[in-house]
C-alpha cells in the first residue's frame, strides 16, 4: 500500500511512523485511518521490528485531532450511508490500531495533541513530549465527544478524577503539567523529541524481543483483570518464555559476561 497521509521508514529494527498532513495539523481523516490500519498490521507482522515510534510532521502538531472539514461534511450530509458509517468507525479506531501493535510503541509528541490525536498518543506505551506541546480534549466545546478511545485511555493513565477534569472542562494543559500528572513520561526541548524517542526505542529494541512483548502483554491485559488473574497471566507468560532460545541465551550471556544475541525464538 502506498502512503500519502503518513510516512513510514525503518531504521535497523525500529519503525518510524510519521503522521504527515502538516497543512492540516496532521489531523486524522479517512485516508490517514486506512493507512494507519495498514502500517500497524505491517509492524506487528514484521518480526524484525522490535519497537516503533509515532510522531507528527512539522513542528506545530503531533496530531490536532479529527479533520474537522471532513467530519463536518459527513455529519451535515444527512443520514449517513452504511459506507460512511464504516468510514467514521475506522477513522476513530486509530488509537485501537496503535494499541494492537505487539511491540512497544513510543509517541514522540513534537507538538500539540488534541482529541483523537491525544488518544493516539495515549494508546502508545511511552510518551515523550516537546516542552512547548499542548494536550487536551476540546470535543465538548463543540457539543459532542468522539469515539476515539479518549474516555477510556485517559482515566487508565491519569486516574478518573483528572481525566474527568480534562474532558469536562475541555481545558488544554502544557507539557510540564502533563508530566506532573503522569500523562507523558519525559519532556525535552523541541529539537530533541525525535532523538530522545529514538534513544528510548533503540534501548528497548536491544532487549529480548519475546520477553519485551510478553511484558507489555502482561501489563496491558493485567490492567483489566483481577490481581489473581493478572498474576496467573504473568506466570503463564513466564512459562512460555522458559522454553525459548532467548531465555537460555540471556542466562548464558550473563554468566559469560557478554552481550546476548537474541533471535526472537
DOLUMNU-837875 format. One record per residue (C-alpha): residue number from 1; x, y, z; residue in one letter. Coordinates in steps of 0.001 Angstrom, whole numbers, plus 500000, padded with zeros to 6 digits. Example, Ala and Ser with C-alpha at 12.3 -4.5 7.8 and 13.67 -1.06 7.14 Angstrom:
// residues 2
atom n:1&px:512300&py:495500&pz:507800&res:A .
atom n:2&px:513670&py:498940&pz:507140&res:S .
This chain:
// residues 265
atom n:1&px:500000&py:500000&pz:500000&res:X .
atom n:2&px:501350&py:503426&pz:499083&res:X .
atom n:3&px:501129&py:506104&pz:501760&res:X .
atom n:4&px:500088&py:509715&pz:501216&res:X .
atom n:5&px:498834&py:510754&pz:504668&res:X .
atom n:6&px:501602&py:509096&pz:506665&res:X .
atom n:7&px:505259&py:508277&pz:506160&res:X .
atom n:8&px:506941&py:505024&pz:507130&res:X .
atom n:9&px:510576&py:504081&pz:507419&res:X .
atom n:10&px:512616&py:501536&pz:509321&res:X .
atom n:11&px:515942&py:502260&pz:510960&res:X .
atom n:12&px:517584&py:498967&pz:511879&res:X .
atom n:13&px:514884&py:497278&pz:513974&res:X .
atom n:14&px:512934&py:500409&pz:514916&res:X .
atom n:15&px:509948&py:501523&pz:512811&res:X .
atom n:16&px:509151&py:505219&pz:512446&res:X .
atom n:17&px:505621&py:506299&pz:511516&res:X .
atom n:18&px:505032&py:509988&pz:510798&res:X .
atom n:19&px:501537&py:511444&pz:510632&res:X .
atom n:20&px:502073&py:513604&pz:507570&res:X .
atom n:21&px:499373&py:516174&pz:506947&res:X .
atom n:22&px:501167&py:519236&pz:508336&res:X .
atom n:23&px:498952&py:521635&pz:506399&res:X .
atom n:24&px:496020&py:520271&pz:508451&res:X .
atom n:25&px:497823&py:519888&pz:511768&res:X .
atom n:26&px:498311&py:516181&pz:510981&res:X .
atom n:27&px:494578&py:515737&pz:511597&res:X .
atom n:28&px:493094&py:512278&pz:511129&res:X .
atom n:29&px:490996&py:511861&pz:508002&res:X .
atom n:30&px:489663&py:508726&pz:506334&res:X .
atom n:31&px:492788&py:508242&pz:504243&res:X .
atom n:32&px:495099&py:508509&pz:507236&res:X .
atom n:33&px:492971&py:505987&pz:509128&res:X .
atom n:34&px:493220&py:503491&pz:506261&res:X .
atom n:35&px:496975&py:503940&pz:506074&res:X .
atom n:36&px:497379&py:503621&pz:509841&res:X .
atom n:37&px:495416&py:500369&pz:509743&res:X .
atom n:38&px:497825&py:499048&pz:507138&res:X .
atom n:39&px:501020&py:500224&pz:508822&res:X .
atom n:40&px:500015&py:498952&pz:512279&res:X .
atom n:41&px:499410&py:495489&pz:510825&res:X .
atom n:42&px:502676&py:495735&pz:508911&res:X .
atom n:43&px:504643&py:496499&pz:512070&res:X .
atom n:44&px:503048&py:493690&pz:514077&res:X .
atom n:45&px:503670&py:491148&pz:511319&res:X .
atom n:46&px:507348&py:492045&pz:510837&res:X .
atom n:47&px:509453&py:490079&pz:513318&res:X .
atom n:48&px:512459&py:492277&pz:512537&res:X .
atom n:49&px:510752&py:495325&pz:514060&res:X .
atom n:50&px:511400&py:495386&pz:517797&res:X .
atom n:51&px:509996&py:498836&pz:518634&res:X .
atom n:52&px:508102&py:501633&pz:516911&res:X .
atom n:53&px:507861&py:505413&pz:517102&res:X .
atom n:54&px:504894&py:507550&pz:516083&res:X .
atom n:55&px:505424&py:511273&pz:515529&res:X .
atom n:56&px:503975&py:514137&pz:513508&res:X .
atom n:57&px:505315&py:516061&pz:510536&res:X .
atom n:58&px:506398&py:519656&pz:511070&res:X .
atom n:59&px:506801&py:521419&pz:514385&res:X .
atom n:60&px:503284&py:522625&pz:515194&res:X .
atom n:61&px:501337&py:519445&pz:515904&res:X .
atom n:62&px:501691&py:515786&pz:516693&res:X .
atom n:63&px:498026&py:515408&pz:515744&res:X .
atom n:64&px:495404&py:518128&pz:516092&res:X .
atom n:65&px:492566&py:515589&pz:516235&res:X .
atom n:66&px:489953&py:514815&pz:513616&res:X .
atom n:67&px:489828&py:516531&pz:510248&res:X .
atom n:68&px:487011&py:518959&pz:511044&res:X .
atom n:69&px:486236&py:519774&pz:507409&res:X .
atom n:70&px:485757&py:516120&pz:506507&res:X .
atom n:71&px:483965&py:515393&pz:509785&res:X .
atom n:72&px:481521&py:518283&pz:509316&res:X .
atom n:73&px:480748&py:517207&pz:505758&res:X .
atom n:74&px:479858&py:513700&pz:506901&res:X .
atom n:75&px:477690&py:514950&pz:509777&res:X .
atom n:76&px:475832&py:517615&pz:507804&res:X .
atom n:77&px:475192&py:515446&pz:504760&res:X .
atom n:78&px:472030&py:513950&pz:506274&res:X .
atom n:79&px:471504&py:510273&pz:507046&res:X .
atom n:80&px:474869&py:508504&pz:506762&res:X .
atom n:81&px:475183&py:505602&pz:504367&res:X .
atom n:82&px:476484&py:502231&pz:505599&res:X .
atom n:83&px:479765&py:503004&pz:503836&res:X .
atom n:84&px:480147&py:506342&pz:505604&res:X .
atom n:85&px:479313&py:504774&pz:508970&res:X .
atom n:86&px:482067&py:502225&pz:508377&res:X .
atom n:87&px:484444&py:505026&pz:507383&res:X .
atom n:88&px:483639&py:507016&pz:510531&res:X .
atom n:89&px:484186&py:503931&pz:512658&res:X .
atom n:90&px:487557&py:503323&pz:511030&res:X .
atom n:91&px:488617&py:506941&pz:511472&res:X .
atom n:92&px:488037&py:506839&pz:515218&res:X .
atom n:93&px:489627&py:503421&pz:515676&res:X .
atom n:94&px:493191&py:504634&pz:515119&res:X .
atom n:95&px:494018&py:504503&pz:518832&res:X .
atom n:96&px:492879&py:500863&pz:518931&res:X .
atom n:97&px:495033&py:500119&pz:515892&res:X .
atom n:98&px:498060&py:501570&pz:517668&res:X .
atom n:99&px:497250&py:499714&pz:520884&res:X .
atom n:100&px:497164&py:496476&pz:518883&res:X .
atom n:101&px:500801&py:496760&pz:517807&res:X .
atom n:102&px:502610&py:493939&pz:519576&res:X .
atom n:103&px:505982&py:495613&pz:520063&res:X .
atom n:104&px:506431&py:498676&pz:522317&res:X .
atom n:105&px:505402&py:501987&pz:520749&res:X .
atom n:106&px:506851&py:505373&pz:521703&res:X .
atom n:107&px:504928&py:508578&pz:520950&res:X .
atom n:108&px:507231&py:511456&pz:520020&res:X .
atom n:109&px:504976&py:514444&pz:520665&res:X .
atom n:110&px:506640&py:517050&pz:518500&res:X .
atom n:111&px:503721&py:519439&pz:519013&res:X .
atom n:112&px:500125&py:519696&pz:520139&res:X .
atom n:113&px:497888&py:516649&pz:520597&res:X .
atom n:114&px:494142&py:517138&pz:520873&res:X .
atom n:115&px:491113&py:514829&pz:520997&res:X .
atom n:116&px:491627&py:511769&pz:518779&res:X .
atom n:117&px:495253&py:512846&pz:518342&res:X .
atom n:118&px:495772&py:512665&pz:522091&res:X .
atom n:119&px:494032&py:509272&pz:522078&res:X .
atom n:120&px:496639&py:508004&pz:519603&res:X .
atom n:121&px:499401&py:509187&pz:521933&res:X .
atom n:122&px:497726&py:507547&pz:524931&res:X .
atom n:123&px:497492&py:504248&pz:523049&res:X .
atom n:124&px:501284&py:504244&pz:522787&res:X .
atom n:125&px:503293&py:502689&pz:525599&res:X .
atom n:126&px:505579&py:505656&pz:526278&res:X .
atom n:127&px:505197&py:509366&pz:525528&res:X .
atom n:128&px:507967&py:511912&pz:525066&res:X .
atom n:129&px:506788&py:515492&pz:524637&res:X .
atom n:130&px:508192&py:518749&pz:523373&res:X .
atom n:131&px:508355&py:521354&pz:526130&res:X .
atom n:132&px:506032&py:523591&pz:524123&res:X .
atom n:133&px:503383&py:520944&pz:523366&res:X .
atom n:134&px:499802&py:521435&pz:524498&res:X .
atom n:135&px:497485&py:518500&pz:525174&res:X .
atom n:136&px:493743&py:518452&pz:525606&res:X .
atom n:137&px:490277&py:517162&pz:524770&res:X .
atom n:138&px:488293&py:520051&pz:523221&res:X .
atom n:139&px:485377&py:517914&pz:521988&res:X .
atom n:140&px:482718&py:519146&pz:524433&res:X .
atom n:141&px:483209&py:522716&pz:523237&res:X .
atom n:142&px:481543&py:521571&pz:520013&res:X .
atom n:143&px:478688&py:519735&pz:521706&res:X .
atom n:144&px:479877&py:516156&pz:521243&res:X .
atom n:145&px:482612&py:513711&pz:522098&res:X .
atom n:146&px:484160&py:511367&pz:519593&res:X .
atom n:147&px:484505&py:507573&pz:519979&res:X .
atom n:148&px:488276&py:507886&pz:519727&res:X .
atom n:149&px:489075&py:505989&pz:522911&res:X .
atom n:150&px:489922&py:509103&pz:524923&res:X .
atom n:151&px:487293&py:508423&pz:527627&res:X .
atom n:152&px:488871&py:505011&pz:528221&res:X .
atom n:153&px:492591&py:505662&pz:527784&res:X .
atom n:154&px:492764&py:508860&pz:529827&res:X .
atom n:155&px:491390&py:507568&pz:533178&res:X .
atom n:156&px:493544&py:504461&pz:532907&res:X .
atom n:157&px:496635&py:506652&pz:532727&res:X .
atom n:158&px:495938&py:509695&pz:534919&res:X .
atom n:159&px:493057&py:508444&pz:537055&res:X .
atom n:160&px:489311&py:509059&pz:536971&res:X .
atom n:161&px:489308&py:512473&pz:538632&res:X .
atom n:162&px:491953&py:514138&pz:536484&res:X .
atom n:163&px:490525&py:512533&pz:533337&res:X .
atom n:164&px:487082&py:513947&pz:534078&res:X .
atom n:165&px:488575&py:517380&pz:534726&res:X .
atom n:166&px:490369&py:517417&pz:531380&res:X .
atom n:167&px:487387&py:516066&pz:529436&res:X .
atom n:168&px:484598&py:518085&pz:531080&res:X .
atom n:169&px:486399&py:521442&pz:531175&res:X .
atom n:170&px:487938&py:520942&pz:527710&res:X .
atom n:171&px:490989&py:522808&pz:529017&res:X .
atom n:172&px:494411&py:522207&pz:527493&res:X .
atom n:173&px:497486&py:521587&pz:529612&res:X .
atom n:174&px:501130&py:522186&pz:528816&res:X .
atom n:175&px:503833&py:519536&pz:528733&res:X .
atom n:176&px:505072&py:520342&pz:532234&res:X .
atom n:177&px:501625&py:519732&pz:533717&res:X .
atom n:178&px:501212&py:516612&pz:531572&res:X .
atom n:179&px:504450&py:515285&pz:533057&res:X .
atom n:180&px:503354&py:516166&pz:536591&res:X .
atom n:181&px:500151&py:514125&pz:536297&res:X .
atom n:182&px:501832&py:511193&pz:534536&res:X .
atom n:183&px:500356&py:511815&pz:531103&res:X .
atom n:184&px:503802&py:511962&pz:529484&res:X .
atom n:185&px:506989&py:510282&pz:530631&res:X .
atom n:186&px:509596&py:512836&pz:529559&res:X .
atom n:187&px:509646&py:516472&pz:528473&res:X .
atom n:188&px:512529&py:517624&pz:526290&res:X .
atom n:189&px:513403&py:520658&pz:524157&res:X .
atom n:190&px:511591&py:520833&pz:520836&res:X .
atom n:191&px:514612&py:519833&pz:518760&res:X .
atom n:192&px:515314&py:516743&pz:520891&res:X .
atom n:193&px:511934&py:514998&pz:520810&res:X .
atom n:194&px:512616&py:512567&pz:517983&res:X .
atom n:195&px:516203&py:511849&pz:519022&res:X .
atom n:196&px:515055&py:511096&pz:522578&res:X .
atom n:197&px:512316&py:508804&pz:521265&res:X .
atom n:198&px:514835&py:507026&pz:519041&res:X .
atom n:199&px:517150&py:506598&pz:522011&res:X .
atom n:200&px:514395&py:505018&pz:524095&res:X .
atom n:201&px:513128&py:502816&pz:521250&res:X .
atom n:202&px:516644&py:501615&pz:520425&res:X .
atom n:203&px:517246&py:500766&pz:524074&res:X .
atom n:204&px:514040&py:498719&pz:524174&res:X .
atom n:205&px:514830&py:497033&pz:520848&res:X .
atom n:206&px:518115&py:495734&pz:522260&res:X .
atom n:207&px:516254&py:493627&pz:524827&res:X .
atom n:208&px:514939&py:490129&pz:524209&res:X .
atom n:209&px:512012&py:490707&pz:521805&res:X .
atom n:210&px:509827&py:487907&pz:523142&res:X .
atom n:211&px:510329&py:488996&pz:526746&res:X .
atom n:212&px:509557&py:492603&pz:525806&res:X .
atom n:213&px:506330&py:491687&pz:524018&res:X .
atom n:214&px:505164&py:489400&pz:526801&res:X .
atom n:215&px:505967&py:492021&pz:529444&res:X .
atom n:216&px:503847&py:494525&pz:527513&res:X .
atom n:217&px:501052&py:491959&pz:527216&res:X .
atom n:218&px:501174&py:491205&pz:530944&res:X .
atom n:219&px:500831&py:494872&pz:531879&res:X .
atom n:220&px:498211&py:495781&pz:529265&res:X .
atom n:221&px:495960&py:492764&pz:529790&res:X .
atom n:222&px:496585&py:492651&pz:533521&res:X .
atom n:223&px:495067&py:496110&pz:533932&res:X .
atom n:224&px:491666&py:494670&pz:533030&res:X .
atom n:225&px:491999&py:491607&pz:535282&res:X .
atom n:226&px:491759&py:490927&pz:538972&res:X .
atom n:227&px:495108&py:490739&pz:540741&res:X .
atom n:228&px:494873&py:486961&pz:540910&res:X .
atom n:229&px:494113&py:486699&pz:537190&res:X .
atom n:230&px:496976&py:489065&pz:536387&res:X .
atom n:231&px:499413&py:487036&pz:538462&res:X .
atom n:232&px:498305&py:483885&pz:536645&res:X .
atom n:233&px:498808&py:485576&pz:533274&res:X .
atom n:234&px:502288&py:486672&pz:534335&res:X .
atom n:235&px:503138&py:483121&pz:535371&res:X .
atom n:236&px:501764&py:481640&pz:532147&res:X .
atom n:237&px:503792&py:484035&pz:530009&res:X .
atom n:238&px:506917&py:483259&pz:532018&res:X .
atom n:239&px:506425&py:479538&pz:531420&res:X .
atom n:240&px:506223&py:480195&pz:527673&res:X .
atom n:241&px:509456&py:482204&pz:527816&res:X .
atom n:242&px:511062&py:479436&pz:529864&res:X .
atom n:243&px:511112&py:477194&pz:526778&res:X .
atom n:244&px:512697&py:479715&pz:524386&res:X .
atom n:245&px:516173&py:480092&pz:522945&res:X .
atom n:246&px:516318&py:483732&pz:524036&res:X .
atom n:247&px:515781&py:482890&pz:527690&res:X .
atom n:248&px:518667&py:480389&pz:527594&res:X .
atom n:249&px:520840&py:482810&pz:525626&res:X .
atom n:250&px:520196&py:485614&pz:528107&res:X .
atom n:251&px:521296&py:483496&pz:531060&res:X .
atom n:252&px:524357&py:482158&pz:529221&res:X .
atom n:253&px:525397&py:485659&pz:528189&res:X .
atom n:254&px:525080&py:486853&pz:531783&res:X .
atom n:255&px:527275&py:484030&pz:533044&res:X .
atom n:256&px:529818&py:484553&pz:530282&res:X .
atom n:257&px:529850&py:488329&pz:530824&res:X .
atom n:258&px:528966&py:489176&pz:527214&res:X .
atom n:259&px:526128&py:490820&pz:525331&res:X .
atom n:260&px:523330&py:488369&pz:524451&res:X .
atom n:261&px:522472&py:487549&pz:520857&res:X .
atom n:262&px:518689&py:487284&pz:520797&res:X .
atom n:263&px:516883&py:485600&pz:517895&res:X .
atom n:264&px:513269&py:486147&pz:518874&res:X .
atom n:265&px:512517&py:482461&pz:519419&res:X .
